[in-house]
């Protein structure tokens, strides 16, 4: 075995041992799933965004399934967004805005 390969393996093992010997982080676990509560500020934003999605969808004469298909999402995801059960990512807002033919700022006033 070449000396360089041996040294690479030793460095890799040393790095792995260093990572594994670190103290565990002291982070607070976040609840996952549909029962995870949103913080008040996020909930207010999700309510606003969900209401705008519903308003613009209805104005466009689309049902949730039609909007979902045009945006490349599932109907259940659109429903959860409209009902503020989930918060939308910027990518999701872009997909919905494009499907509705509006700028993202029409849905999210904080969008650039």
C-alpha positions in Angstrom: 0.0 0.0 0.0 1.4 3.4 -0.9 2.4 5.7 1.9 0.1 8.5 0.6 -2.9 6.2 0.6 -2.1 5.1 4.2 -1.8 8.7 5.4 -5.1 9.6 3.7 -6.8 6.7 5.5 -5.2 7.8 8.8 -6.4 11.4 8.3 -9.9 10.1 7.5 -10.1 8.0 10.6 -8.7 10.9 12.7 -11.4 13.2 11.3 -14.1 10.6 12.0 -13.0 10.2 15.5 -12.9 13.9 16.1 -16.5 14.3 14.8 -17.7 11.3 16.9 -16.0 12.5 20.1 -17.8 15.9 20.1 -20.3 16.6 22.8 -23.9 16.3 21.6 -25.6 19.6 20.6 -28.0 21.1 23.1 -30.7 22.0 20.6 -34.4 21.8 21.4 -36.2 19.2 19.3 -39.0 20.6 17.2 -42.2 18.8 16.9 -42.8 17.3 13.5 -46.0 16.5 11.6 -49.3 18.2 11.1 -49.7 18.8 14.9 -46.6 21.0 15.1 -47.8 24.5 16.2 -46.7 27.5 14.2 -45.3 30.5 16.0 -47.7 33.4 16.0 -45.8 35.5 13.4 -45.5 32.6 11.0 -49.2 31.7 11.5 -50.2 35.3 10.7 -48.1 35.2 7.5 -49.5 31.8 6.5 -53.0 33.0 7.1 -52.4 36.0 4.8 -50.7 34.0 2.1 -53.3 31.2 2.2 -56.1 33.8 1.9 -54.3 35.5 -1.1 -53.8 32.1 -2.8 -57.5 31.3 -2.4 -58.6 34.7 -3.5 -56.4 34.7 -6.6 -57.3 31.1 -7.5 -61.1 31.8 -7.3 -60.6 35.0 -9.3 -58.9 32.9 -12.0 -61.8 30.5 -12.0 -59.8 27.5 -10.9 -60.5 24.9 -8.3 -57.7 23.6 -6.0 -57.0 20.6 -8.3 -56.7 22.7 -11.4 -54.3 25.1 -9.6 -52.3 22.2 -8.2 -51.9 20.7 -11.6 -50.8 24.0 -13.2 -48.3 24.6 -10.4 -47.0 21.0 -10.3 -48.3 20.5 -6.7 -50.8 18.2 -5.1 -54.3 19.3 -4.4 -53.8 18.5 -0.7 -50.8 20.8 -0.6 -52.7 23.7 -2.1 -55.5 23.0 0.5 -53.0 23.0 3.4 -51.5 26.3 2.2 -54.9 27.9 1.7 -56.0 26.8 5.2 -52.6 27.9 6.7 -52.0 24.4 8.0 -48.5 24.7 6.4 -46.3 27.6 5.4 -45.2 27.9 1.8 -41.6 28.0 0.7 -40.5 30.7 -1.8 -40.2 28.0 -4.5 -43.8 26.9 -3.9 -45.0 30.5 -4.0 -43.2 31.0 -7.3 -44.9 27.9 -8.8 -48.3 29.1 -7.6 -47.8 32.7 -8.8 -46.7 31.5 -12.2 -49.7 29.2 -12.5 -52.0 32.1 -11.6 -50.1 34.5 -13.9 -49.3 37.0 -11.1 -46.1 38.2 -9.5 -45.1 36.5 -6.2 -45.6 39.9 -4.5 -49.3 39.6 -5.2 -49.3 36.6 -2.8 -46.5 37.6 -0.4 -46.0 41.3 0.2 -42.6 40.6 1.6 -41.4 39.0 -1.6 -38.6 40.7 -3.5 
